[in-house]
């Protein structure tokens, strides 16, 4: 009958003394306390490798840092691995390697992967903004966190710092971007769930601030002030061009000669420059063509219609119009983006179809069928409407404009 190994007790482990030669005390089933000549005590688990069938030792730690109970738990875990033909040492190495990978897989690493994918799907200016948000407010605070350790509390700390300085809108944008990074991490198998899904709810609500604009009856004041201002001819033409076309400041500032089809009287803005990521076709009126003829001697040999004075191969800054309007005395009354509102209000007052106006403003239509229908149907209606608007702008240069009669007298364009 095989001799049964007696289990060690805590007192035996504690009182084991060094001898002239190294020796081991067995706890049974492969667990040993090895006592070295210098008095160091180490837990050893001895086992047979599943494949090679060779005997092998693996360390479970030093005593007293690892006590008897803990050593037994580790040994039990290794015996369970052996039951499934898993080598404990190889398993430990794999766990350690995975831990190192997880620690190296930081939020910044995953975010940069996500950003690289977004680079081809976003306008260059939008991508630069998002990247700047991350580099300024996110990476310095949580970029070093392993992606698995990014919790709601961690995410909230970032957006609280941003909203705390009064930048609620930026906080909302960053919370959305961080959330998308975590969704990407889930979809690529880095984490099992997204803890940042609801963090935007902690951002205080802000009142919507409408961009300053003029009332329709103030259009003559704008046109006469513009005509006699000291702004560069390029800037004056840019402001009037944006007013005629009802476009956003950046869309107008970055127009290229190659986008203008004079023969068909159309301007096509490519999708990468549009806010809604859809190409936008704008009917061109004779008044717009006249503006293009004025600036052609200045930039006709360049890519951009409104070329920068200091960097001729670049467009003017999208804030150029805003600065010029401030210099003209419209500070607090009108900004470049408000030119769209001025056009929209005037057209609504004179009875133009709301859907035609929305199409001219390139606002997104959530109804996909109607969106496709509008794109095809409204082009000619927009041509009629924009011609009326251009004529009104020309009339305003004389110092007066016709006032609406109070009846929807232009319904005929909707027929």
Secondary structure, 3 states (H helix, E strand, C coil): CCCCCCCCCHHHHHHCCCCCCCEEEEEECCEEEEECCCCCEEEEEEEECCCCCCEEEEEEEEECCCCHHHHHHHHHHHHHHHHCCCCHHHHHHHHHHHHHHHHHCEHHHHHHHHHHHHHCCCCHHHHHHHHHHHHHHHHHHHCCCEHHHCCHHHHHHHHHHHHCCCCHHHHHHHHHHHHHHHHHHHHCCCCCCCCCCCHHHHCCCCCCCCCCCCCHHHHHHHHHHHHCCCCCHHHHHHHHHHHHHCCCHHHHHCCEHHHEECCCCEEEECHHHCCCCCCEEEECCHHHHHHHHHHHHHHCCCCECCECCCCCCCECCCCHHHHHHHHHHHCCCCCCCHHHHHHHHHHHHCCCCHHHHHHHCCCCCCCHHHHHHHHHHHHHHHHHHHHHHHHHHHHHCCCCCCCCCCCCCCHHHHC
